[in-house]
Amino acid sequence: MQLNNPKVSVIIPNYNHKEYLERAINSVIHQSYTDYEIIVIDDASTDDSVNFIHDKFPNVCLVSLSKNRGAGGARNEGINIARGSFIAFLDSDDEWASNYLETQIKYIESSPSTILVWSGCIHQKKDGTVEKFSCKPWLQYPNLTYHLLSENFILTPSIVMVRTDFLKQADCFNESLRICADKELFLKLFCLGEVAHVPHYLVTKYCHSTNLTGNYKLWVKETFDVLDIFYSNNLSAPYKHFEIETRSHNAMRLARILWREKRQFLFATQLLLKAFLISPTYMSKHFLKKIVKSNT
């Protein structure tokens, strides 16, 4: 529902996802919570997405970029014109449950110190099977920033709602990053205020051939770019002692994922070697724990 002074601005970046747009936008229109505006930023699509939105959803605020800037740049354009006190992101190929906004706004408004909330999500795979991700933080880490440095538990911006003023304070999305701009931003936000996990599965993420994370080499590169950016920021001061372990852990984590899902055995082996060279001590401790666990 488009309002003059909406509480929530829903930002949908789109690039050549005409076939998915109707599902995404309708999932917003059918929300039980109605105090929102919808902003679609078309990132120089070539598949007639703009005309489709004009014809099918004339009441949606549509901005058409003349040059492709990536999802981060498109989201930044949306943030610049957003009127809401809160911003919720929805990827053009994802879908919200009908109570998504109602639930998220309840959690983020429950405390004035909470600046960001995120929910669980469901992955709809290409073969039709589904997998649930609670996106719940692990208790083994001292706090959530430590956890986010080590594991990517916020799987998509589509599960996130954030206060607009803090989003701008964090300088929005880094447009030099094509895949991992969301994690780079979330790390900054985690350092700026309280965040909260919403224990409900409120988003469906659809996996298909055009998902950017299919570019695994760029994904690996940007994972370490994010760490470089974070540790060069003053906000990282409380976590400097954790840097070497973080880098080693991420190399090992990426190797495990690639080995299991992509079958890129040579690249995965190179990442394992990278993890060991970064921190032989951490890697030795990790494998010792695995050995002990397997024998208990």
Summary of the structure (lengths in Angstrom):
residues: 296
radius of gyration: 19.6
end to end distance: 56.8
largest distance: 63.2
contacts: 952
relative contact order: 0.12
helix: 49%
strand: 19%
